[in-house]
């Protein structure tokens, strides 16, 4: 993470109380600001909430909405649903 990202991360953390119940909203805010959840962000979140890093990591990997790697330049989405239209 660069210094600008670190400042944004810390600004977001200051807005949230250090309660474990704020973990998912914090992860959502940080990913919204940075585009993904860097390793350093997970460590700082854990420190802010006073919980083990593995707890933050386990929540971030449980939900598909969170990314641990920066997104690529282009996003490709594939629909796996079967929608058949009968006329």
C-alpha positions in Angstrom: 0.0 0.0 0.0 1.2 3.5 -0.7 1.0 6.4 1.7 -2.2 7.7 0.2 -3.9 4.4 0.6 -2.7 4.1 4.2 -4.1 7.5 5.0 -7.5 6.6 3.5 -7.5 3.3 5.5 -6.8 5.1 8.8 -9.4 7.7 8.1 -12.0 5.0 7.5 -11.0 3.2 10.7 -11.3 6.4 12.8 -15.0 6.6 11.7 -15.8 3.2 13.2 -15.8 2.2 16.9 -13.4 -0.6 17.8 -16.2 -3.2 18.0 -16.1 -6.5 16.3 -19.6 -5.9 15.0 -18.2 -3.3 12.7 -15.9 -5.7 10.9 -18.0 -6.2 7.7 -18.9 -2.5 7.3 -15.2 -1.7 7.7 -14.2 -4.3 5.1 -16.8 -2.9 2.7 -15.7 0.7 3.2 -12.0 -0.1 2.7 -12.6 -2.2 -0.3 -14.8 0.5 -1.7 -12.0 3.0 -1.2 -9.0 0.9 -2.3 -10.7 -1.6 -4.7 -9.5 -4.6 -2.7 -8.3 -5.6 0.8 -4.5 -5.5 1.0 -2.6 -7.5 3.6 -1.7 -4.4 5.5 -5.3 -3.3 5.7 -6.3 -6.7 7.3 -3.5 -6.2 9.9 -4.6 -2.6 10.7 -8.3 -3.7 10.9 -7.3 -6.5 13.3 -5.3 -4.1 15.5 -8.2 -1.5 15.5 -10.8 -4.1 16.5 -8.4 -5.9 18.9 -9.0 -9.2 17.2 -6.6 -11.7 15.6 -5.7 -11.1 11.9 -7.0 -14.6 11.1 -10.5 -13.6 12.2 -10.5 -10.7 9.8 -9.0 -12.9 7.0 -11.6 -15.6 7.6 -14.5 -13.1 7.2 -12.9 -11.6 4.2 -12.5 -15.0 2.5 -15.9 -16.3 3.5 -17.9 -13.6 1.7 -17.5 -13.6 -2.1 -17.9 -9.8 -2.2 -14.4 -9.2 -0.8 -11.2 -9.3 -2.9 -7.7 -9.8 -1.5 -6.0 -9.0 -4.8 -6.2 -5.7 -6.8 -8.8 -5.9 -9.6 -7.6 -6.1 -13.1 -8.1 -3.3 -15.7 -11.2 -4.9 -17.1 -14.0 -6.8 -15.3 -15.6 -9.8 -16.9 -18.8 -11.2 -15.5 -20.4 -14.4 -16.6 -24.0 -15.4 -15.8 -24.2 -19.0 -14.9 -28.0 -19.0 -14.6 -30.1 -20.9 -17.1 -32.9 -18.7 -18.3 -34.9 -20.3 -21.0 -37.6 -18.3 -22.8 -40.4 -20.3 -24.5 -42.5 -18.4 -27.0 
